[in-house]
Amino acid sequence: MNNTELKGRLMLKVVGILYIIFAALSILTGLMAVVGGAALGIAGGESLALGLGAIAMVLGVVAILSSTFSLVVGILGVKWCNRPDKAGTLFVLGVVLTALAVLNLLSSFGGDNGSAAVVGALIGLVLPVLYTLGAWQNKQSLQ
């Protein structure tokens, strides 16, 4: 099969590149949170500053870990967009990303988040759905 016949190839490549860009920015933000939290904890000297610094560091580490997963998914999407034999793996990764985005959407309801959080979560659902759709199209091309 000619790789240009893969229907989801371009979608996987574009979404993968977007994932790489956004993940790199998120990793940098997470690193800044870790460094900033450490600086706040060291410079503050008081229990409140120390606590806030520790929270910032933990959130930074969580952001780095989740962004690393997104970075790997993006790299695999770009690398394997031409390989129909890897479409099943990309599809599973897309389903995992979509499930995480749906959980994020569900958690945005309620509380004092307001409609901005819901709109942001809906926007955050677009890339995983497109990634999964591209992988599914490649998977269908294999059959």
C-alpha positions as CSV (number, residue, x, y, z in Angstrom):
1,M,0.0,0.0,0.0
2,N,1.3,3.4,-0.9
3,N,1.7,5.6,2.2
4,T,-0.1,8.5,0.5
5,E,-3.3,6.3,0.5
6,L,-3.4,6.5,4.3
7,K,-6.4,8.7,5.0
8,G,-5.3,9.7,8.5
9,R,-1.7,10.3,7.7
10,L,-1.8,14.1,7.4
11,M,-4.2,14.5,10.4
12,L,-1.9,12.4,12.6
13,K,1.2,14.3,11.5
14,V,-0.4,17.8,12.1
15,V,-1.9,16.8,15.4
16,G,1.3,15.1,16.4
17,I,3.3,18.3,15.7
18,L,0.8,20.3,17.7
19,Y,1.2,17.8,20.6
20,I,4.9,18.2,20.5
21,I,4.7,22.0,20.5
22,F,2.2,22.2,23.4
23,A,4.0,19.5,25.4
24,A,7.3,21.3,25.1
25,L,5.7,24.5,26.3
26,S,4.0,22.7,29.2
27,I,7.3,21.0,30.2
28,L,9.0,24.4,30.3
29,T,6.1,25.8,32.3
30,G,6.4,22.8,34.7
31,L,10.1,23.4,35.1
32,M,9.5,27.0,35.9
33,A,6.9,26.0,38.5
34,V,9.4,23.6,40.1
35,V,12.2,26.2,40.1
36,G,9.8,29.0,41.2
37,G,8.4,26.8,44.0
38,A,11.9,26.0,45.2
39,A,12.9,29.6,45.2
40,L,9.7,30.6,47.1
41,G,10.3,27.9,49.6
42,I,13.9,28.9,50.2
43,A,13.4,32.6,50.1
44,G,10.2,32.7,52.1
45,G,11.4,31.0,55.2
46,E,7.9,31.1,56.7
47,S,5.6,28.1,56.8
48,L,3.1,29.6,54.3
49,A,5.7,30.4,51.7
50,L,7.3,27.0,52.3
51,G,3.9,25.3,51.8
52,L,3.1,27.3,48.7
53,G,6.5,26.5,47.3
54,A,6.0,22.8,47.9
55,I,2.6,22.9,46.2
56,A,4.1,24.7,43.2
57,M,6.8,22.1,43.0
58,V,4.4,19.2,43.1
59,L,2.1,20.7,40.5
60,G,5.2,21.4,38.3
61,V,6.3,17.8,38.5
62,V,2.8,16.6,37.7
63,A,2.7,18.9,34.7
64,I,6.1,17.7,33.5
65,L,5.0,14.0,33.8
66,S,1.7,14.5,31.9
67,S,3.4,16.7,29.3
68,T,6.1,14.0,28.8
69,F,3.3,11.5,27.9
70,S,1.8,14.0,25.4
71,L,5.3,14.6,24.0
72,V,5.8,10.9,23.4
73,V,2.3,10.6,21.9
74,G,3.1,13.5,19.5
75,I,6.5,12.1,18.5
76,L,4.9,8.7,17.8
77,G,2.1,10.2,15.8
78,V,4.6,12.1,13.6
79,K,7.0,9.2,13.3
80,W,4.3,6.5,12.6
81,C,1.8,8.5,10.6
82,N,3.0,6.6,7.5
83,R,2.9,3.2,9.0
84,P,-0.4,1.4,8.9
85,D,1.0,-1.4,11.0
86,K,1.4,1.0,13.9
87,A,-2.2,2.4,13.5
88,G,-3.5,0.2,16.3
89,T,-1.0,1.4,18.8
90,L,-1.7,5.0,17.8
91,F,-5.4,4.4,18.1
92,V,-5.0,3.1,21.6
93,L,-2.9,6.1,22.6
94,G,-5.6,8.3,21.1
95,V,-8.3,6.6,23.1
96,V,-6.3,7.1,26.3
97,L,-5.8,10.8,25.4
98,T,-9.5,11.2,24.7
99,A,-10.5,9.5,27.9
100,L,-8.2,11.8,29.9
101,A,-9.7,14.8,28.1
102,V,-13.2,13.6,28.9
103,L,-12.2,13.3,32.5
104,N,-10.9,16.8,32.4
105,L,-14.1,18.0,30.9
106,L,-16.2,16.2,33.6
107,S,-14.1,17.7,36.3
108,S,-14.6,21.2,34.9
109,F,-18.3,21.0,35.8
110,G,-19.4,22.1,39.2
111,G,-17.5,24.1,41.7
112,D,-16.6,27.7,41.1
113,N,-14.8,27.1,37.8
114,G,-17.5,28.8,35.6
115,S,-18.1,28.4,32.0
116,A,-14.5,29.3,31.0
117,A,-13.2,26.0,32.4
118,V,-15.9,24.0,30.5
119,V,-15.1,25.8,27.3
120,G,-11.3,25.2,27.8
121,A,-11.9,21.6,28.5
122,L,-14.1,21.3,25.4
123,I,-11.3,22.9,23.3
124,G,-8.9,20.4,25.0
125,L,-11.0,17.6,23.7
126,V,-10.4,18.5,20.0
127,L,-6.8,17.4,19.6
128,P,-7.3,13.9,21.2
129,V,-10.4,13.3,19.1
130,L,-8.6,14.3,15.9
131,Y,-5.6,12.2,16.8
132,T,-7.8,9.2,17.4
133,L,-9.7,9.8,14.2
134,G,-6.5,9.9,12.2
135,A,-5.3,6.7,13.8
136,W,-8.6,5.1,13.1
137,Q,-8.5,6.2,9.4
138,N,-5.0,4.7,9.1
139,K,-6.3,1.5,10.8
140,Q,-9.2,1.3,8.3
141,S,-6.7,1.7,5.4
142,L,-4.9,-1.4,6.6
143,Q,-8.0,-3.5,6.1
